[in-house]
Amino acid sequence: MVAIFVDKDAAGILEELEPAFDEIVVTRTTSPRAMKPAELGELAADIFGEDRVTVVDNLPDALEKAAELAEADAIAGGAGAGVVATGSITMAAEVRMLLGVTGA
């Protein structure tokens, strides 16, 4: 799961992530600097291929979708199925808040 600020090298970030992920969910944080999911999704599709990219407009729904994909992969016997949230410190903070994580 990834959300990237518009002023960052989104293509470069996605290219680095591509070998590590079977699928990617692109979304946005609440930051006004966040790239629009549709725009990020187009970049991701160019790098990952359309069949490996899911675009979700908001972070709570994206987190749920990423968890569903990971669970389906685990049920199918996928090794190391899980969810990684990356792209910005804002993404990490908002995911922690959504998961109810407090403290350091």
Buried (B, 14 or more C-beta within 10 A) or exposed (E): BBBBBBEEEBBEBBBEBBEEBEBBBBBBBEBEEBBEBEBBBBBBBEBBEEEBBBBBEEBEEBBEBBBEBBBEBEEEEBEEBEBBBBBBEBBBEBBEEBEEEEEE
